[in-house]
């Protein structure tokens, strides 16, 4: 998929590319964080979390301050999350976002605050869900399989997209 960690990853791929770039486009979701509907985030993450647990074949994600991993059994000195726990925690997080403006406190029901630690990861994984489902759909359709190759030189970093020859 086209999600990248940083600009160096894009530069490495550009240097390795052989051939001309016929088209060069960039896009920015200027209001992505603040407009993500919570029900859509929950739906996509529910799908993603269940998929990850199923793919791992494990019952738990074990986490501490230094590492996390899938495991079939509970581990000492770790917080052990089941699929249900993980989904419930995410839903709690989204349902309990509050912001203060002056002396008034508001519950945020649409979007995620840009300054929160989890906002970039939530946005990135949310878009990843759409991308992976889109690619799965077009790769299964014989009339659209040629489109899959067009995304080889498409890169997304959070809410910014660079598309070459696509």
RAWOFEN-V614917 format. One record per residue. N is the residue number from 1. RES is the residue in one letter. PHI is phi as a letter, one per 40 degrees, with the letter a starting at -180 (999 if undefined). PSI is psi in whole degrees, 0 to 359 (999 if undefined). Layout:
# RAWOFEN-V614917
N_RES_PHI_PSI ; N_RES_PHI_PSI
This chain:
# RAWOFEN-V614917
1_X_999_175 ; 2_X_b_9 ; 3_X_c_131 ; 4_X_b_158 ; 5_X_c_328 ; 6_X_a_176 ; 7_X_c_334 ; 8_X_c_324 ; 9_X_c_320 ; 10_X_c_314 ; 11_X_c_319 ; 12_X_c_317 ; 13_X_c_324 ; 14_X_c_319 ; 15_X_c_328 ; 16_X_c_346 ; 17_X_c_135 ; 18_X_b_124 ; 19_X_h_171 ; 20_X_c_155 ; 21_X_c_110 ; 22_X_c_325 ; 23_X_b_148 ; 24_X_a_111 ; 25_X_b_146 ; 26_X_b_148 ; 27_X_b_154 ; 28_X_b_125 ; 29_X_c_93 ; 30_X_c_336 ; 31_X_b_33 ; 32_X_d_303 ; 33_X_d_315 ; 34_X_c_356 ; 35_X_b_3 ; 36_X_c_118 ; 37_X_c_132 ; 38_X_d_322 ; 39_X_c_325 ; 40_X_c_320 ; 41_X_d_313 ; 42_X_c_317 ; 43_X_c_313 ; 44_X_c_320 ; 45_X_c_326 ; 46_X_d_313 ; 47_X_c_311 ; 48_X_c_316 ; 49_X_c_315 ; 50_X_c_320 ; 51_X_c_315 ; 52_X_c_316 ; 53_X_c_316 ; 54_X_c_315 ; 55_X_c_324 ; 56_X_c_332 ; 57_X_g_13 ; 58_X_b_159 ; 59_X_c_339 ; 60_X_b_151 ; 61_X_b_122 ; 62_X_b_127 ; 63_X_b_143 ; 64_X_a_193 ; 65_X_c_343 ; 66_X_b_334 ; 67_X_a_165 ; 68_X_a_151 ; 69_X_a_156 ; 70_X_c_145 ; 71_X_a_152 ; 72_X_c_341 ; 73_X_b_159 ; 74_X_c_144 ; 75_X_b_138 ; 76_X_c_148 ; 77_X_g_20 ; 78_X_b_153 ; 79_X_c_125 ; 80_X_b_112 ; 81_X_b_130 ; 82_X_c_171 ; 83_X_d_314 ; 84_X_c_316 ; 85_X_d_315 ; 86_X_c_313 ; 87_X_c_317 ; 88_X_c_319 ; 89_X_c_317 ; 90_X_c_316 ; 91_X_c_321 ; 92_X_c_315 ; 93_X_d_311 ; 94_X_c_325 ; 95_X_c_351 ; 96_X_b_43 ; 97_X_c_120 ; 98_X_b_144 ; 99_X_b_148 ; 100_X_b_132 ; 101_X_b_109 ; 102_X_g_235 ; 103_X_c_2 ; 104_X_b_137 ; 105_X_b_130 ; 106_X_b_145 ; 107_X_c_126 ; 108_X_c_121 ; 109_X_b_350 ; 110_X_b_133 ; 111_X_g_170 ; 112_X_b_138 ; 113_X_c_133 ; 114_X_c_335 ; 115_X_c_356 ; 116_X_c_151 ; 117_X_c_325 ; 118_X_c_348 ; 119_X_d_311 ; 120_X_c_319 ; 121_X_c_318 ; 122_X_c_313 ; 123_X_c_316 ; 124_X_c_313 ; 125_X_c_326 ; 126_X_c_311 ; 127_X_c_323 ; 128_X_d_319 ; 129_X_d_315 ; 130_X_c_316 ; 131_X_c_312 ; 132_X_c_321 ; 133_X_c_323 ; 134_X_c_312 ; 135_X_c_322 ; 136_X_c_320 ; 137_X_c_312 ; 138_X_c_332 ; 139_X_c_338 ; 140_X_c_343 ; 141_X_c_111 ; 142_X_d_328 ; 143_X_c_349 ; 144_X_b_3 ; 145_X_c_331 ; 146_X_c_338 ; 147_X_c_332 ; 148_X_d_315 ; 149_X_c_330 ; 150_X_c_339 ; 151_X_c_4 ; 152_X_c_330 ; 153_X_b_42 ; 154_X_b_131 ; 155_X_b_138 ; 156_X_b_128 ; 157_X_b_109 ; 158_X_f_256 ; 159_X_b_18 ; 160_X_b_137 ; 161_X_b_137 ; 162_X_b_122 ; 163_X_b_122 ; 164_X_b_127 ; 165_X_f_36 ; 166_X_b_999
